[in-house]
Amino acid sequence: MSGIRPGARTPKDAAPPPGPILRPPHVPLLARALGGYCSSDPYWSQVDTVEAFAPGLYLVVDAHGRIVWLGMAAGEQGVTGRIRKHLLEPWKLAHFHRVWVASAYDQISRPALEAAEGWAADALDLRTRMPYRTWPPSTDWLSLIGRQPVA
């Protein structure tokens, strides 16, 4: 037990405890979270060289393969732009090692991306395993993502 209460936040410059080790069966969950909006199979990159300019979901691991961040990215720079912003924070620069990216088609709405991020957090059990982080709810996932035809 980490001693951090659910919902408790660490200082912005302090690294929170890492989450579970990323296992091979976890990776496809990123694509599944995006449903028919997923534009490619998930792939990984070093965080400092990631080239993913589309919107999508990303999962960051530390040098030991432990999950340290799950997020979504929208906007002109996509996942690459979001990762670059993260790396401006010292603890993230020190702990972000590799990033798994599941790109989405540009037509995905922000509410759909948020629902996909929430669904991925639930599927990876991160709300329990990383209680100091918060993710969007996944309650609208079925209507926003789950019934979307596969492109």
N, C-alpha and C positions, 0 to 999 in steps of 0.2 A: 504494500500500500504506500502510495507516494506521500500521504499526509496533506495533499491538497484537496480541499473540499470541492464538490461539484459547483461549477460556476465561479470559483475563485480564480483570480487572474494573477499572473506573475508580472513583475515590472516589464515594461516594453523592451528593455535591454537585457533581460534575463531569459535564458532558454527554459521553456517548460519541459517537464519530463517527456521523453519520447513515448510513442505508442507502441503497438505490437510490431513484430517483424513482418515485413511484407512477404507473403508466400505466393508462388505461381498461381494458385487458384484465385487470388485476390485481383490480379490485373484485369481479367476480362470483365469484372464487375463495373469498371469505369465505362466501358463501351455499353454494357447492358443498361447502365443508369441513363445513358443518352438515348437509348432506343433507336428509332428510325432516324434521329438527327445525327447519329454517329457517322462521321465521314471516312474513318479509317480505323484499322486495328490499333490498339494502344501501343505505344513505343516509348523507349526511354532515351534519355540524354543526360549528359552532365548539366548541372544547372547553369553553368556559365557559358555553355555553348548551345543551349536549346534554341531551335528555330521552329516555332509553332505560332504562326501569325493569325491563325483562325481562333474563333471562340472554342471553348471546351472545358473539360475537367482536367485537373492535374493532381498528382499525388507525389509528394516529396518524401524521400527517405534520407537518413543520415548515412555516414560511412559504414555503419554496422547493419544497414538494411532495415532500420526501424522507421516506421511512419512518423514523420514530424509535422506534416501539413497535408490537408486535403482542401482544395479550393476550386473555384471556377473563374473563368476569365471571359470577358466580352470586350468589345471595342476594337479599335483599329489595330492594335499591336497584339491582340489575343493573349495566349498563354505566355509568349516571350515577354511582352510588355509587363504582364503581371509579375512574372518571376523577377524581372529586372527591378521592379519596385520593392519586392520583398528583400532583395539583396542589398538594399540601402540600409537595412536594419542590421546592426552588428551581430546579434545572436543568430540571425538567419544566414548571414554570410558565413559564419563559422560552422553551422550545423547542416545547412542544405547541401546535399551531395549529388544525388541523382533525382530526376523528375520523370515520372511516367505521365504521358500525355494521351488523352483521348480527345481528338479533335471533333468538332461539331460543324455542321453546315451553317453558313452565315444566317440562314432564315430562322434559327432558333431564337426564341424570345428570352428575355431576361428571366421572367417567371419560370419558364421551362428549365433554364439552366440552374436556377436556384433549387427547383424541385429535384433535378438530377443530382445536384450536389448533396442534398438532404438524403436522397435515396441511397447514394453511395456511402454516406456516413452510416446509415442504418445497416446496409449490407455488410459493411466492414466492422460493424459493432463499435464504431469510434465514439459514439455518444457515451458508452459505458467505459471503454478503454482509455479515452482521452477526455475526461469530464471537465477539464479546465477550458476546453474549446467549445465553441458553439457553431452550429450549422443551421441552414434554413430548414424549415419543416418539409417533410416529404408527402404531406397529406394530399396535395394536388398532383402528385406524380402520374397517377393513372390517367387523369383527364388531359394533362399537358404533354406527357411523354408516352405512356404505356399504350395508348390507342393510336399513336402516330404510325402511319404505314412506313415500312422500311424503304428507304430511298434506294 
